[in-house]
């Protein structure tokens, strides 16, 4: 899990203009109940289920792979995974 957390933290750092999340933050989230990961360090969506709602925690695409439709694919897979886990609504706080 640490290598996954490290890869996600590195990808997040490369993708975000504001404060990226740390390896420890990703590690804690990946171990948390009801948190799920879609994708890999090239493009990923990290979400959490609470009751019947899915929360998109973050979405990141490696800058070298932008404009390839990867985020669209990740979001579609996020929505399906959320439905599969019992969510009937999804939200994003910014």
MARBA-3410 file (N, C-alpha, C, O; in Angstrom, 1 decimal):
94
0.8,-1.2,0.0,0.0,0.0,0.0,0.9,1.3,0.0,0.5,2.3,-0.6 ~ 2.0,1.2,0.7,2.9,2.4,0.7,3.3,2.8,-0.7,3.4,4.0,-1.0 ~ 3.7,1.8,-1.5,4.1,2.2,-2.8,3.0,2.8,-3.6,3.2,3.7,-4.4 ~ 1.8,2.3,-3.5,0.6,2.9,-4.1,0.4,4.3,-3.6,0.2,5.2,-4.4 ~ 0.5,4.5,-2.3,0.3,5.8,-1.7,1.4,6.8,-2.2,1.1,7.9,-2.5
2.6,6.3,-2.3,3.7,7.1,-2.7,3.5,7.5,-4.2,3.7,8.7,-4.6 ~ 3.1,6.6,-5.0,2.9,6.9,-6.4,1.7,7.9,-6.6,1.8,8.8,-7.4 ~ 0.7,7.7,-5.8,-0.5,8.6,-5.9,-0.1,10.0,-5.4,-0.5,11.0,-6.0 ~ 0.7,10.1,-4.3,1.1,11.4,-3.8,2.0,12.1,-4.8,1.9,13.3,-5.0 ~ 2.9,11.3,-5.5,3.7,12.0,-6.5,2.9,12.5,-7.7,3.1,13.6,-8.1
2.0,11.6,-8.1,1.1,12.1,-9.2,0.3,13.3,-8.8,0.1,14.2,-9.6 ~ -0.2,13.3,-7.6,-1.1,14.4,-7.1,-0.2,15.7,-7.1,-0.7,16.7,-7.4 ~ 1.0,15.6,-6.6,1.9,16.7,-6.6,2.1,17.3,-8.0,2.1,18.5,-8.2 ~ 2.3,16.4,-8.9,2.6,16.9,-10.3,1.3,17.5,-10.9,1.4,18.3,-11.8 ~ 0.1,17.0,-10.5,-1.1,17.4,-11.1,-1.7,18.7,-10.5,-2.5,19.4,-11.2
-1.4,19.0,-9.2,-2.1,20.0,-8.5,-1.3,21.3,-8.4,-0.1,21.3,-8.2 ~ -2.0,22.4,-8.7,-1.4,23.7,-8.5,-1.3,24.2,-7.1,-0.5,25.0,-6.7 ~ -2.2,23.7,-6.3,-2.3,24.0,-4.9,-1.7,22.9,-4.0,-1.1,22.0,-4.6 ~ -1.8,22.9,-2.8,-1.2,22.0,-1.9,-1.6,20.5,-2.2,-2.7,20.1,-2.0 ~ -0.6,19.8,-2.6,-0.9,18.3,-2.9,-0.9,17.6,-1.6,-0.4,18.0,-0.6
-1.5,16.4,-1.7,-1.6,15.5,-0.5,-0.3,14.7,-0.3,0.3,14.4,-1.3 ~ 0.0,14.4,0.9,1.2,13.7,1.2,1.0,12.2,1.1,-0.1,11.7,1.0 ~ 2.1,11.5,1.2,2.1,10.0,1.2,1.3,9.5,2.4,0.5,8.6,2.3 ~ 1.5,10.1,3.5,0.8,9.7,4.7,-0.7,9.9,4.6,-1.5,9.1,5.0 ~ -1.1,11.0,3.9,-2.6,11.3,3.7,-3.2,10.2,2.8,-4.3,9.7,3.1
-2.5,9.9,1.7,-3.0,8.9,0.8,-3.0,7.5,1.5,-4.0,6.8,1.3 ~ -2.0,7.2,2.3,-1.9,5.9,2.9,-3.1,5.8,3.9,-3.7,4.7,3.9 ~ -3.4,6.8,4.7,-4.5,6.8,5.6,-5.8,6.6,4.9,-6.7,5.8,5.3 ~ -6.0,7.4,3.8,-7.3,7.2,3.1,-7.4,5.9,2.5,-8.5,5.3,2.5 ~ -6.4,5.3,1.9,-6.5,4.0,1.2,-6.8,2.9,2.2,-7.3,1.9,1.8
-6.5,3.1,3.5,-6.8,2.1,4.5,-8.1,2.4,5.2,-8.6,1.5,6.0 ~ -8.7,3.5,4.9,-10.0,3.9,5.6,-11.1,3.0,5.0,-11.2,2.7,3.8 ~ -12.1,2.7,5.9,-13.3,2.0,5.4,-14.1,2.8,4.4,-14.1,4.1,4.5 ~ -14.6,2.2,3.4,-15.5,2.8,2.4,-14.8,3.8,1.4,-15.5,4.5,0.7 ~ -13.5,3.8,1.5,-12.7,4.6,0.5,-12.3,3.7,-0.6,-11.9,2.5,-0.4
-12.4,4.2,-1.9,-12.0,3.3,-3.0,-11.3,4.2,-4.0,-11.5,5.4,-4.2 ~ -10.4,3.5,-4.7,-9.5,4.1,-5.7,-9.9,3.5,-7.1,-10.1,2.3,-7.3 ~ -10.0,4.4,-8.1,-10.2,4.1,-9.5,-9.0,4.6,-10.2,-8.6,5.7,-10.1 ~ -8.3,3.7,-11.0,-7.2,4.1,-11.8,-5.9,3.9,-11.2,-5.7,3.0,-10.3 ~ -4.9,4.6,-11.6,-3.5,4.5,-11.1,-2.8,5.8,-11.2,-3.5,6.9,-11.3
-1.5,5.9,-11.0,-0.8,7.2,-10.9,-0.9,8.0,-12.2,-0.6,9.2,-12.2 ~ -1.3,7.4,-13.3,-1.4,8.2,-14.5,-2.7,9.0,-14.4,-2.6,10.2,-14.8 ~ -3.7,8.5,-14.0,-5.0,9.2,-13.7,-5.8,8.4,-12.7,-6.0,7.2,-12.9 ~ -6.3,9.1,-11.7,-7.0,8.4,-10.7,-8.1,9.3,-10.1,-8.1,10.5,-10.1 ~ -9.1,8.6,-9.6,-10.2,9.2,-8.8,-10.2,8.4,-7.5,-10.1,7.2,-7.4
-10.3,9.2,-6.4,-10.3,8.6,-5.0,-11.7,9.0,-4.4,-12.0,10.2,-4.4 ~ -12.4,8.1,-4.0,-13.8,8.4,-3.5,-14.0,7.7,-2.2,-13.3,6.8,-1.7 ~ -15.2,8.1,-1.6,-15.6,7.5,-0.3,-17.1,7.4,-0.3,-17.8,8.3,-0.8 ~ -17.6,6.4,0.3,-19.1,6.2,0.4,-19.5,6.5,1.8,-18.9,6.1,2.8 ~ -20.5,7.3,1.9,-21.1,7.6,3.2,-22.6,7.4,3.0,-23.3,8.2,2.3
-23.2,6.4,3.7,-24.6,6.1,3.6,-24.9,5.8,2.1,-24.3,4.9,1.5 ~ -25.8,6.6,1.5,-26.1,6.4,0.1,-25.5,7.4,-0.8,-26.0,7.6,-2.0 ~ -24.4,8.1,-0.4,-23.8,9.1,-1.2,-22.3,8.8,-1.4,-21.7,8.2,-0.5 ~ -21.8,9.1,-2.5,-20.4,9.0,-2.9,-19.8,10.4,-2.9,-20.4,11.3,-3.5 ~ -18.6,10.5,-2.3,-17.9,11.8,-2.3,-16.6,11.6,-3.2,-15.9,10.7,-2.9
-16.4,12.4,-4.2,-15.2,12.4,-4.9,-14.2,13.2,-4.1,-14.3,14.4,-4.0 ~ -13.2,12.5,-3.5,-12.2,13.2,-2.7,-11.2,13.9,-3.5,-10.8,15.1,-3.2 ~ -10.7,13.3,-4.6,-9.8,14.0,-5.5,-9.8,13.3,-6.8,-10.1,12.1,-6.9 ~ -9.4,14.0,-7.9,-9.2,13.5,-9.2,-8.0,14.1,-9.7,-7.8,15.3,-9.7 ~ -7.1,13.3,-10.3,-5.8,13.8,-10.7,-5.4,13.1,-12.0,-5.5,11.9,-12.1
-4.8,13.8,-12.9,-4.2,13.3,-14.1,-2.8,13.8,-14.3,-2.5,15.0,-14.2 ~ -1.9,12.9,-14.5,-0.5,13.3,-14.8,-0.5,14.3,-15.9,-1.1,14.1,-16.9 ~ 0.3,15.4,-15.7,0.3,16.4,-16.8,0.7,15.9,-18.1,0.3,16.4,-19.2 ~ 1.6,14.9,-18.1,2.0,14.3,-19.4,0.9,13.5,-20.1,1.1,13.1,-21.3 ~ -0.2,13.3,-19.5,-1.3,12.5,-20.0,-2.6,13.2,-20.1,-3.6,12.6,-20.3
-2.6,14.5,-20.0,-3.8,15.3,-20.1,-4.3,15.3,-21.5,-3.5,15.1,-22.5 ~ -5.6,15.6,-21.7,-6.2,15.7,-22.9,-6.3,14.4,-23.7,-6.3,14.4,-24.9 ~ -6.3,13.3,-23.0,-6.4,11.9,-23.6,-7.7,11.3,-23.2,-8.0,10.1,-23.6 ~ -8.6,12.0,-22.4,-9.8,11.4,-22.0,-9.8,10.5,-20.8,-10.7,9.9,-20.4 ~ -8.6,10.5,-20.1,-8.4,9.6,-19.0,-9.3,10.0,-17.8,-9.9,9.1,-17.1
-9.4,11.3,-17.5,-10.3,11.7,-16.4,-11.7,11.4,-16.6,-12.5,11.0,-15.7 ~ -12.2,11.5,-17.9,-13.6,11.1,-18.2,-13.8,9.7,-17.9,-14.8,9.3,-17.4 ~ -12.9,8.8,-18.3,-13.0,7.4,-18.1,-12.9,7.1,-16.6,-13.7,6.3,-16.1 ~ -12.1,7.8,-15.8,-12.0,7.6,-14.4,-13.3,8.0,-13.7,-13.7,7.3,-12.8 ~ -13.8,9.1,-14.1,-15.1,9.6,-13.5,-16.2,8.6,-13.8,-17.1,8.3,-12.9
-16.3,8.1,-15.0,-17.3,7.1,-15.3,-17.2,5.9,-14.5,-18.2,5.4,-14.0 ~ -15.9,5.4,-14.3,-15.7,4.2,-13.5,-16.0,4.6,-12.0,-16.5,3.7,-11.3 ~ -15.7,5.8,-11.6,-16.0,6.2,-10.2,-17.5,6.1,-10.0,-17.9,5.6,-9.0 ~ -18.3,6.6,-10.9,-19.8,6.6,-10.8,-20.3,5.2,-10.7,-21.1,4.9,-9.9 ~ -19.7,4.3,-11.6,-20.2,2.9,-11.5,-19.8,2.2,-10.2,-20.6,1.5,-9.7
-18.6,2.5,-9.8,-18.1,1.8,-8.5,-18.9,2.4,-7.4,-19.2,1.6,-6.4 ~ -19.3,3.6,-7.4,-20.1,4.2,-6.3,-21.5,3.5,-6.3,-22.0,3.2,-5.2 ~ -22.1,3.4,-7.5,-23.4,2.7,-7.6,-23.3,1.3,-7.1,-24.2,0.8,-6.3 ~ -22.2,0.6,-7.5,-22.0,-0.8,-7.0,-21.9,-0.9,-5.5,-22.1,-1.9,-4.9 ~ -21.4,0.2,-4.9,-21.3,0.2,-3.4,-22.5,0.8,-2.7,-22.5,1.0,-1.5
-23.6,1.0,-3.5,-24.8,1.4,-2.9,-25.1,2.9,-2.9,-26.1,3.4,-2.3 ~ -24.3,3.7,-3.5,-24.6,5.2,-3.6,-25.6,5.5,-4.7,-25.5,4.9,-5.8 ~ -26.5,6.4,-4.4,-27.4,6.9,-5.5,-27.2,8.3,-5.8,-28.0,8.9,-6.5 ~ -26.2,9.0,-5.1,-25.9,10.4,-5.4,-24.4,10.5,-5.2,-23.8,9.8,-4.4 ~ -23.8,11.5,-5.9,-22.4,11.7,-5.8,-22.2,13.2,-5.6,-22.9,14.0,-6.2
-21.2,13.6,-4.9,-20.9,15.0,-4.7,-19.4,15.3,-4.6,-18.6,14.4,-4.4 ~ -19.0,16.6,-4.8,-17.7,17.0,-4.7,-17.7,18.4,-4.0,-18.4,19.3,-4.4 ~ -16.9,18.5,-3.0,-16.8,19.8,-2.3,-15.5,20.4,-2.8,-14.5,19.8,-2.8 ~ -15.6,21.7,-3.1,-14.4,22.4,-3.5,-14.3,23.7,-2.7,-13.3,24.5,-2.9
END
